[in-house]
Amino acid sequence: MKKLGRSIAIVLIMTTTINSYGQKSKFSFEGQVSAVGSYSPLAEHQGFIGARYIPEINYDIRIDSTKRFYIEASANISLSLLFPPFDSSSFKGSIQPYRVWVRYTSKQFELRMGLQKIDFGSATVLRPLQWFNQIDVRDPLQLTNGVYAMLGRYYFKNNANIWFWILYGNERARGFDVVKTNKWTPEFGGRFQHPVPKGEIALSYHHRTADSRNIPGVPSYQYIQEDRAALDGKWDVVVGLWFEAAYIHKYKNLGSLSDQTLLNAGIDYTFGIGNGFYVMAEHLMITADNKPFQFQNLTNVTALNLSYPFTMYDRLSCIASYNWVAKGASATLTYQHDFKKLTGYVMAYYNPKTPTGIQQNDLVNTFSGPGVRLMIVYNH
């Protein structure tokens, strides 16, 4: 509640200040209501019921034909219940800020500050470049916690663009992070994307200070300097092709967590069968060693994404993955139907006890073993 109160105060101050410079403004209020229920017969709590409301305020202030300010503020209001047995059921409720940011845009430049989502890269399921979010491709709502950051982007006339960012006040593990971030130490980095024939290629860099305290079996350090660099590219040549390669180095000896190398390659194609049958495949190679590029602790994960629209309102999709080292498979089959004002989802899933490589999201309950999930979503 304190975080939400501070975020609301910040939005009010920003709105008052920015509006004094604006010539035209537009206010809007919208939101998303979702309810979900699931049954997992092998889980400790077999039943799960949850509800979430994300109200969102948008304020668009136009300065002139090329310059404007834009404010977005939203909250994550959630309730959940795990059962049975009812004598040890778990009820949770929370109200947290979800997005609170202000953005300034001009013809070729934008600057965004506040609690926001930062997402980039070429891969879609197994993502080495998922540095700042927890998006789970199996989640129809694509929920993720934001990060407190300043993000700037400049767009060149040849469609190249350069990013720079500074993060502060974040400690949650993100993407493939095992070691959390030291909350009160700034992070910084950038990215350069450039078009190439039939596609684009990009180089990314990020520096943060990690904190390994309270991690069992790992040397305890409050301040661990870490650098990460990545190269990714994507092309559309009859089929879609992409790759992501990331290297992460920590300047403290954390054993096998000192150095990580992640390599991803993917391909997709829509076959002209019926309304279009979409097929995507990705393979991820991860190694975690105590020295650079040893490739001694190697893990390979393969993912498959299939999708077919029966009509404009009905779609069936399947996302599956297999960890070749842990020999664990996961699969989620989703049927989606769009009603006039609602969207419904029926999902059947199986998840192993060991992670398979798809990002786990702490906003979405993922249970091991088989299960079914029902979800209804209303956007206003």
N, C-alpha and C positions, 0 to 999 in steps of 0.2 A: 504493500500500500504506500509506503514512503517513496519508493521509486516512482510509482505512478503519479503521486502528488507532485513530486519534483518535475516530472516530465510535463505535466499539464501546465505548471507554472512557467516552464521554459517556453512552451508553445504560445501561451498568452503574451509573454514579453516579446517574442519574435514577431507575433502577429501585429501587435501594436506598433512596434518599431518599423517593420517593413511597410505596413499600410500607409504610413505617413509619406512614403515615397511613391506609392502606386497611383496610377491614373485610373485603371479599371481593375476590378476584383470580382472573383466568382467563388462562392462558397458552396460546398456540397457535403452531404452526410450519407454514408452508405455502410453496409455491414454484411457479415456472413454468420449465419447460425448453422451449426452442425450438431447432429446427434448420432452416436455410434453405440452399437452393442456387439459383443463378440463372445464366442464360446470356445474354450480350449480345453479339451478333456484331460490332457496330461499336465496342465499347469497347476501350480499350487493353489491358485484361485482360478477356478474354471470359468467364471463369469465376469464380464466387464461391461459396465455401462458408463458412458461419458457424454457430456454436452459441452459445447464451446460457443462463445459469442465473441466476434472480433468487430467491434464498432470502429468506424474510420471516418475522420474528418479531413477534408481536403480544402485548401484555400489557395487559389490561383490569383496572383497579382501581376498584371501586365504593366510594365513600365513604358515600353514602346514596341515597335513592330518586331524587334529581335531580342529584347531583354525582358526577363520576367523572374519573379520569385514564386516558389511553389512550396507549400507547407503540407505535410502529411502527419497525422497523429492517430494512432490506433492502440487499442488495448486488447489483451488476451485474457478473457474471463472464462474459466473452465471449472467443471465439476466432474468427479469420477468416483466410481465405486467398484471395488473388486470383491467378489464373493464366489461361492460359499467357502468355508463354513462361516456363518454369519457371526459367530462369537469371536472370530478373528478377522472380520472383513476390514478392508482398508478404504476409508473415504478421504478424498482430497478435494480442496477447493482453493483457487488462487485468482488473484487479479494482478496482472503484470503489464508493464508497457510492452507493446509489440513492435511498433515503428513510431519513432518521433524524430522527424528530420525536417530541415529546411534546405531548399535547393535554389541556386541562382543559375540561370542559363542565359547565354548570349548566342550569337550566330555559330561560333565554333568552340565554345567553352562552356563547361558546367562545373559547379562546385556544390557538393552535398555534405551537410554536417548533421550529426545526430545518430540516433539508434536506427540502423538501416541494414538491409541485406546487400552483401557484396558477393557477386557470383560471376565467374568467367571460366573459360576453358572449352575444350572441344568434345570431351567424352560426355556420355549421358547417364551411365549406370555406375561403372567402376571408375571413380574420378580422383586421380592423383592431385588435381588442382582444386579440390574442394577445401580450400584453406580457411574460409570464413563463414561457413554455414553447415547445416546438418540436413540438407534436403534429401529425403528418402524417395527414390523414384517410385516406390510402391505406394506411397501416400497420395491419394487423388488430390488432396488439398495443397500439397507441396509446402507444408508448414516448416518453419525453421526459426530458431532464435536469431535475433539481429546482433550486430556488434556496434559499439560506440566508436564512431570513426569520422574522419574528414576525408572525403573522396573527391578528387579533381580529375577531369578528363578534358583533353583537347583533341579536336578532330581536324585533321589536315584535309585539304581539298581533294587529295587522291584517295580518300577513304581510309588512310592510315590514322591511327589514334594512339595517344599516350595517356596512361593513367598514373596517378600517384595517390598514396593514402597514408594516413597516420591513424593508428588505433590507440585507445587508452581506456582503462577501466574494464577490461574483459579478462575473464579467467577460465571460462568453460573450454573443454577440449573440443576441437572442431575437426571435421574430416577424419583423416587417419591419425590424428594426434593421439599419442598415448600419455604424454606428459602435458599437464595443463600449463596455461600462461600465467606468469607473474602479473597480477591484476594492476598494480600501480606503476608499472614500467612501460613507457610508450613502445609501440611497434610501428614499423614503417616499411614501405616498399613501393613498387611500381610495376608497370606492365607496358609493353610496346607491341602493338599489333600492326601488321603491314599486309596489304593485299599482294597475292601472287597469282599467276595464271590459274583460273578455275577454283581459287580458294584464298586462304589467308594463313599466315604463320605469326606466332607471337612468342615473346620472351618475357618471363616474369621473375621478380625477385621479392623476397620478404625477409625482414629481420625481426626477431622477437626475443624476449627473455623468458625462458621456461622455468617452472618450479616443480621439482620432483619430490617434494616433501609429501609424506603420507601415501606413497606408492610402495606397496610391499615388495621386497626383494630388489629394490633399486636404490643406489646410493642417494642420500638425501642432500639436495642442494636447493637453496632458496632462489639463487640467481644463476641461470644457465644461458649463456649467449648461444643463439641458434641462427643460422643462415639457411635459407632455402632458395633454390633456383629451378626454373622449369622452362621447357620448350614445348610448344604444342602447335598443331596445324590441322587444317581441315580443307578437304577438296570435294567438289561435286563433279565427278567424271563418270557419267552413266550411273555408277553407284556412289554413295557417300563414303568417303574414307577419312579417317582421322587418327591422330596419335597424341598422347600426352606423356612427357618424361619429366620427372621431378627428382631432385636430389636434396636431402636434408641433412645438415651436419650440426652437431652440438659440440660446444667447446669444453665439455666436461666428460669424463669417462663414465658412461652409464651402461657399460657392457654392450649388449646387442641393440640397445636403444640409442647408441651414439650416432650411428649413420644409417640412413634409410635411402633406398633407391626404389622408385616406382615407375613402371613402364606400362603404358596402356596402348592398345591398338583396336580400332573398331571399324565396322562396315555396316551400311544399311541400304535397303532397297525396297521400293514398293512395287510388288508384282501386279500386273494388270489382270487380276482375277476378281470377278465380281465388282465390288465397289472399291477394290484396292487392298491387297494384303501386304501389310508392312512387316518386314523382318529386319531385326538388328542384332548383331553379335559383337561382343567385346571380350578381350582377354587382358587380364592384369597380372603383372609379375611384380611381387614385392620382396625385397630383401632387407633385413635388419641385422646389422653387424656392428662390431666395435671398431672397425677400421673401414675407410672408404672402399667401396666397390669390391668387397670380398665375395659376395654372393654365396655365403655359406648357409644362411638361414633363409632359404628361398621358398616362397609361397606363390602358387599359381591359381588364379580364379578365372572362370569363364562365365559370362552372363549372356542371356538370350532374351530378347523382347519381341513379342509377336502381338499384332493388333489388327482387328478387322471390324469396319463399320457396317453393320447390317442395314441401317437406315441413317438418316440425319440425326435420329434420337437414340439409337441403340449401338453400343460398341462392346466388343469382347476383346480383352487383352490378357496377356500372360507374361510375367517376368520371372525368370528362373536363373539360378546361379549354382555353380559347383566349385567347391574348394578341393583342389586335387591333392593337397597335402593332408588336410584334416578329413578328407573324404566325406564332406558334409554338403548336402544339397538343400536348396530352398526354392520354393515356388509360390507365386501368388497369381491366382486366376480371378479376374475382375470383370463383372458385367455392369455396364453403366447405362442408365436410361434417363433421358431428359424429359421431365414433365413440363407443364406450362410455366410454373414458378419454382419448381423443385428439381433437384437432381438426386437420383437414388443409385446406390452401389451395393452389389452383392459380391462378397469376396470369399474365396476359399484359399487357405494357405497352409504351408508347412515350413517350419523353421527349425534348423538343428540347434543344439545347445551351444556349439562353437560358431563364432561369426564366420560368414562366408565371403565377406568383402564388400557387400552393399552397406552404405552408411546407415548406422543405427541412429534414430532420432529420439531425443528424450521428450519430445512433445507428442509422440505417437507410441502407444503401447505395442511392443512386439513380443509375442509369447512363443516359447519353443514348442515344438510338436505340431500336430495338425490343429486346424481350427476354422471357424467360419466367422465372418464379420459382416454386419449390415450397417449402412451409413446413409443418412439423408441430409441434404445440404440445401439451404435457402439463402439466396443473395438478394439484398434489397438496396 
